[in-house]
Every structure is written in C-alpha cells, then in structure tokens.
C-alpha cells in the first residue's frame, strides 16, 4: 500500500506527466504576463491618442477614463470572439 501511494504521488508516471504539464503552464503564464505588462503602457498610450483623435478631448483625466473604457470594450469583444471560435463542438 505504501509503495502504491509513493508511486502515485511521487514516483509515478502520471504524477510526473501532470507535474510537467503544470510547470509548462506556469512558465507560459508567467511569460505571457510579463509580455502583457511590458506592452501595457504602449497600448494605453496608443488608445489614448486614438480616443483623443476621435473626441478632441484635452482634459487628461477624462481622456484616461475614456481610453480605459475603450480598451475594456475592445478586450471584451476579443474575449467573446475567441471563446466563440475556440469552444468545443459536440
């Protein structure tokens, strides 16, 4: 019994395979978050410039709020589209 538990949790192939999958997911998530964090200010500045071009608002706080709303709406649309096209078909 003790050997079977050891094989299941520590030495088993299923554990090692799951550990590798989780480690791979952690690395991908970490690198993805790092990339997103480095592009954060650039995307915000571009969105702010676009909103300023569309609305001609000069107030920085209003412009910042509108740029954040614009980024949120675009992100929700992208999330919706990716979830629609990547869902499993039965």
N, C-alpha and C positions, 0 to 999 in steps of 0.2 A: 504494500500500500504506500509506504513512504517513498519507494523508488518510483512508483507511478506518478505520485504528486510532484516529485522532483522533475521527472521527465516532462510533465505537463507545464509546469510553471517556469522552470529554469533551463533544462536541457533539451526540451522537446523541439521538434521542427516547427510545429505550429506557433510556439512562443517566439522562436527566432524570426520566423517569417512575419508575424504580426509586429514584432519589435522593429524590424527593418522598415515595414510599411509606415509605422508611426513616426520613426525617425526621419524618413524621407518626407513625410507630410510636414513635420516640424521645420525641416530645412527649407522646403518650398514656401511655407507660410512666412517664415522669418525673412527670407529674401524678398518675397512679394511685398511684405510690409515695409521693408527698407526702401524698395524701389518706389512704392507709393508715397512714402514720407519724403523722399528726395524730390519728387515731382509735384508735391503739394503746393508749394508757393508759386511755381511756374504756371500750373493750371489755374490757380486762383487769380494770378495777375492777368493771364490771357482772358479769363472770363470777365474780370472786372473791366478790362479795356473794351471787350465786346459789348458789355452792358452799357458802358459809358457812351460808346458809339451809337447804340440804338436809342438810348433815353436822353442823352445830353445832360445828365445829372453831374454836378460838380461837387456836391457835398460828399465827403469821403465816407462818412458813416452810413448814409443811405445807399451809396454805391456798393459798399461792402456787404450790406444786407441783401441787396438785390443780386449781387454776384453769388452769394451763398445760396440764395433761393434758386438761381439758375443752375448752379452745379447740382443741387439736390434733385431738381426736376429731371435734368439730363441723366443723372445716376439712376433714378427710379425707372426711367424709360429703358435704360440699358439693362438693368436687373430684370425687368419684366420680359424684355425680348430674349435675353439669354435663358431665363427659366422656361420660356415658352418653347424655344427651339431645342433645348437640351433635355427636355423631360423625356422619360422613358415611354415608349409606345407599347401597348399591350396587344 
